[in-house]
Amino acid sequence: MAPPVERPRAQAPATRTGFAANAVPLAVASALFMEFIDSTALSTALPTLARAFHTDPVHLKLALTSYLLALAVFAPASGWVADRFGAKRVFLSAMVVFLAGSVCCGLSHGLGELVAARVLQGMGGAMMTPVGRVIVVDAAPRDRFVSAMSWFTMPALVGPLLGPPLAGLVLGVANWSWIFYINIPVGLVGMIAVALLVPDSRRPSPGRFDGWGFALAALAIVALTSVSETAGTGLAPWPAEIVGVLVGAAALAVFIRHSLLAEHPVLNLRLLRVASFRASVTGGTLVRLGLGATPLLLPLLLQIGLGWSPVKAGLMTISQAAGALLLKPIAPALLRRVGYRPVLIVSALGAAICVCLPGLFRADTPEVLIVLLLGVSGFLRSAQFTSSNALSYADVERGEVSQASTLATVIQQVSMSLGVSIGGLTLHLARGSGTLTPDRFTMPFLVIGLLSLLAVPIYLRLPANAGAGIGGRAPAA
């Protein structure tokens, strides 16, 4: 019997210090910045777009879910493409596609055209986030891992900080199309930073592309997400929804079997055997249900339910991102002192409670209280995702980082898409045939908050020393 052939591993990067240690995550973060500005700006503009396209504001959730769905469908190919053609080259190409989609969004004349353009954006975004994570993980020394991941997740915090007020100001002085056109200068600056600061990387050959697995995953994601998007809204007949469930479930079952048996699957489900990765992905998925629904529900509540202007609504939600930014400087020290498990448990519990609270906002709710609650919510979410994202790769071999990043990204995007669908469905059911008054938002926020709360039992099962090798609290002697 021939001895097993050892698979080549990607070489670990040389240790960097000072500016060089942060240059790569900063460059990637600057490129991803436009993606998060775009998503939050669009959320603020949903009521304006509903009037421009003469459609129900709840139906505008298609503009959000179409992008997230495209991310989930095309992201499975990102790991193989990055290994095959080089992460830097793929990342820059993805940015070009995203910018092209942004221009098409600005030129749209109806909801159908906007959805198609958002799909094009999603095709670019599907490569940007997971490939960017691969670049950062490969470049980060283990002793600076939490710091590097903090810089990498910075666009997710600064984008929501600038996106809503920027969109509010744009909508106050210009046509809604300009909320997409502002991506162009931001994207060009990011591309220059990546081209200058990110080194070329070489990985072992990934083998043949798993086309069969990719097709099965795409079919399952599209079928099941489409059903969740249309269920209970009357947008599709119930026989079509039943067929969608059956097709999606069958495709998912066949894909799981294929992935566990294939040598190089497009999504390596065997990585879920790594306890820290599994806990991070499953717990983060539940928390992201709330994160996915909030960009749909909160702007509608503030602008339609409470009657605020886009500018006022955008400025008020700054506190959410500002709270998230406050966590970043203390995250590494907090994880060293307390450990990953307590931070994940407390932040998941607090974030779930904060997700429910906007459902209690009324016209007489003090604005100062709203600002404070949104700020606390942002701080807790930042703690949750900083620790969860770092823990994902604590025990993953460097040679499998691209596969882990791809799998995590797909699951995250599907969960956020489901969050939008669940938020839209519960809002549709709560509203009935009435108008979107503030009390109609109580049930949607409560439902997504309770779903997010289910992450707590998952984190409770983590060992006390989880993440000790990447800057977490070391076990007691």
NORKA-V51071 format. One record per residue. N is the residue number from 1. RES is the residue in one letter. SS is DSSP state (A for helix, B for strand, O for the rest). PSI is psi as a letter, one per 30 degrees, with the letter a starting at -180 (none if undefined). Layout:
n = <N/N>
res = <RES/RES>
ss = <SS/SS>
psi = <PSI/PSI>
This chain:
n = <1/2/3/4/5/6/7/8/9/10/11/12/13/14/15/16/17/18/19/20/21/22/23/24/25/26/27/28/29/30/31/32/33/34/35/36/37/38/39/40/41/42/43/44/45/46/47/48/49/50/51/52/53/54/55/56/57/58/59/60/61/62/63/64/65/66/67/68/69/70/71/72/73/74/75/76/77/78/79/80/81/82/83/84/85/86/87/88/89/90/91/92/93/94/95/96/97/98/99/100/101/102/103/104/105/106/107/108/109/110/111/112/113/114/115/116/117/118/119/120/121/122/123/124/125/126/127/128/129/130/131/132/133/134/135/136/137/138/139/140/141/142/143/144/145/146/147/148/149/150/151/152/153/154/155/156/157/158/159/160/161/162/163/164/165/166/167/168/169/170/171/172/173/174/175/176/177/178/179/180/181/182/183/184/185/186/187/188/189/190/191/192/193/194/195/196/197/198/199/200/201/202/203/204/205/206/207/208/209/210/211/212/213/214/215/216/217/218/219/220/221/222/223/224/225/226/227/228/229/230/231/232/233/234/235/236/237/238/239/240/241/242/243/244/245/246/247/248/249/250/251/252/253/254/255/256/257/258/259/260/261/262/263/264/265/266/267/268/269/270/271/272/273/274/275/276/277/278/279/280/281/282/283/284/285/286/287/288/289/290/291/292/293/294/295/296/297/298/299/300/301/302/303/304/305/306/307/308/309/310/311/312/313/314/315/316/317/318/319/320/321/322/323/324/325/326/327/328/329/330/331/332/333/334/335/336/337/338/339/340/341/342/343/344/345/346/347/348/349/350/351/352/353/354/355/356/357/358/359/360/361/362/363/364/365/366/367/368/369/370/371/372/373/374/375/376/377/378/379/380/381/382/383/384/385/386/387/388/389/390/391/392/393/394/395/396/397/398/399/400/401/402/403/404/405/406/407/408/409/410/411/412/413/414/415/416/417/418/419/420/421/422/423/424/425/426/427/428/429/430/431/432/433/434/435/436/437/438/439/440/441/442/443/444/445/446/447/448/449/450/451/452/453/454/455/456/457/458/459/460/461/462/463/464/465/466/467/468/469/470/471/472/473/474/475/476/477>
res = <M/A/P/P/V/E/R/P/R/A/Q/A/P/A/T/R/T/G/F/A/A/N/A/V/P/L/A/V/A/S/A/L/F/M/E/F/I/D/S/T/A/L/S/T/A/L/P/T/L/A/R/A/F/H/T/D/P/V/H/L/K/L/A/L/T/S/Y/L/L/A/L/A/V/F/A/P/A/S/G/W/V/A/D/R/F/G/A/K/R/V/F/L/S/A/M/V/V/F/L/A/G/S/V/C/C/G/L/S/H/G/L/G/E/L/V/A/A/R/V/L/Q/G/M/G/G/A/M/M/T/P/V/G/R/V/I/V/V/D/A/A/P/R/D/R/F/V/S/A/M/S/W/F/T/M/P/A/L/V/G/P/L/L/G/P/P/L/A/G/L/V/L/G/V/A/N/W/S/W/I/F/Y/I/N/I/P/V/G/L/V/G/M/I/A/V/A/L/L/V/P/D/S/R/R/P/S/P/G/R/F/D/G/W/G/F/A/L/A/A/L/A/I/V/A/L/T/S/V/S/E/T/A/G/T/G/L/A/P/W/P/A/E/I/V/G/V/L/V/G/A/A/A/L/A/V/F/I/R/H/S/L/L/A/E/H/P/V/L/N/L/R/L/L/R/V/A/S/F/R/A/S/V/T/G/G/T/L/V/R/L/G/L/G/A/T/P/L/L/L/P/L/L/L/Q/I/G/L/G/W/S/P/V/K/A/G/L/M/T/I/S/Q/A/A/G/A/L/L/L/K/P/I/A/P/A/L/L/R/R/V/G/Y/R/P/V/L/I/V/S/A/L/G/A/A/I/C/V/C/L/P/G/L/F/R/A/D/T/P/E/V/L/I/V/L/L/L/G/V/S/G/F/L/R/S/A/Q/F/T/S/S/N/A/L/S/Y/A/D/V/E/R/G/E/V/S/Q/A/S/T/L/A/T/V/I/Q/Q/V/S/M/S/L/G/V/S/I/G/G/L/T/L/H/L/A/R/G/S/G/T/L/T/P/D/R/F/T/M/P/F/L/V/I/G/L/L/S/L/L/A/V/P/I/Y/L/R/L/P/A/N/A/G/A/G/I/G/G/R/A/P/A/A>
ss = <O/O/O/O/O/O/O/O/O/O/O/O/O/O/O/O/O/A/A/A/A/A/A/A/A/A/A/A/A/A/A/A/A/A/A/A/A/A/A/A/A/A/A/A/A/A/A/A/A/A/A/A/A/O/O/O/A/A/A/A/A/A/A/A/A/A/A/A/A/A/A/A/A/A/A/O/O/A/A/A/A/A/A/A/A/O/A/A/A/A/A/A/A/A/A/A/A/A/A/A/A/A/A/A/A/A/O/O/O/O/A/A/A/A/A/A/A/A/A/A/A/A/A/A/A/A/A/A/A/A/A/A/A/A/A/A/A/A/A/O/O/A/A/A/A/A/A/A/A/A/A/A/O/A/A/A/A/A/A/A/A/A/A/A/A/A/A/A/A/A/A/A/A/O/O/O/O/A/A/A/A/O/A/A/A/A/A/A/A/A/A/A/A/A/A/A/A/O/O/O/O/O/O/O/O/O/O/O/O/O/A/A/A/A/A/A/A/A/A/A/A/A/A/A/A/A/A/A/A/A/O/O/O/O/O/O/O/A/A/A/A/A/A/A/A/A/A/A/A/A/A/A/A/A/A/A/A/A/A/A/A/O/O/O/O/O/O/O/A/A/A/A/A/O/A/A/A/A/A/A/A/A/A/A/A/A/A/A/A/A/A/A/A/A/A/A/A/A/A/A/A/A/A/A/A/O/O/O/O/A/A/A/A/A/A/A/O/A/A/A/A/A/A/A/A/A/A/A/O/O/A/A/A/A/A/A/A/A/O/A/A/A/A/A/A/A/A/A/A/A/A/A/A/A/A/A/A/A/A/A/O/O/O/O/O/O/A/A/A/A/A/A/A/A/A/A/A/A/A/A/A/A/A/A/A/A/A/A/A/A/A/O/O/O/O/O/O/A/A/A/A/A/A/A/A/A/A/A/A/A/A/A/A/A/A/A/A/A/A/A/A/A/A/A/A/A/A/A/A/A/A/O/O/O/O/O/O/A/A/A/A/A/A/A/A/A/A/A/A/A/A/A/A/O/A/A/A/A/A/A/O/O/O/O/O/O/O/A/A/A/O/O/O/O/O/O/O>
psi = <k/k/k/k/k/k/k/k/l/k/k/k/l/k/k/l/l/b/e/e/f/f/e/e/e/e/e/e/e/e/e/f/e/e/e/e/e/e/e/e/e/e/e/e/f/e/e/e/e/e/e/e/f/h/l/k/e/e/f/f/f/e/f/e/e/e/e/e/e/e/e/e/e/f/e/f/f/e/e/e/e/e/e/e/f/k/e/e/e/e/e/e/e/e/e/e/e/e/e/e/e/e/e/e/e/f/g/k/g/l/e/e/e/e/e/e/e/e/e/e/e/e/e/e/f/f/f/e/e/e/e/e/e/e/e/e/e/e/f/k/l/e/f/g/e/e/e/e/e/e/e/e/f/e/e/f/e/e/e/f/e/f/e/e/e/e/e/e/e/e/f/f/f/l/l/f/f/f/f/e/f/f/f/e/e/e/e/e/e/e/e/e/e/e/e/e/f/k/l/k/k/k/l/l/k/f/a/k/k/i/e/e/e/e/e/e/e/e/e/e/e/e/e/e/e/e/e/f/e/f/k/f/f/g/f/k/k/e/e/e/e/e/e/e/e/e/e/e/e/e/e/e/e/e/e/e/e/e/e/f/f/k/e/i/l/e/j/j/f/f/f/f/f/j/e/e/e/e/e/e/e/e/e/e/e/e/e/f/e/e/e/e/f/e/f/e/e/e/e/e/e/e/e/e/e/f/g/l/l/e/e/e/e/e/e/e/f/e/e/e/e/e/e/e/e/f/e/e/f/f/e/e/e/e/e/e/e/e/l/e/e/e/e/e/e/e/e/e/e/e/e/e/e/f/e/e/e/f/f/f/k/l/f/g/k/k/e/e/e/e/e/e/e/e/e/e/e/e/e/e/e/e/e/e/f/e/e/e/e/e/f/e/g/e/g/k/k/e/f/g/e/e/e/e/e/e/e/e/e/e/e/e/e/e/e/e/e/e/e/e/e/e/e/e/e/e/e/e/e/e/e/b/g/a/l/i/l/e/f/f/f/e/e/e/e/e/e/f/e/e/e/e/f/f/f/e/e/e/f/f/f/k/l/f/g/k/g/f/f/h/g/l/k/k/k/k/none>
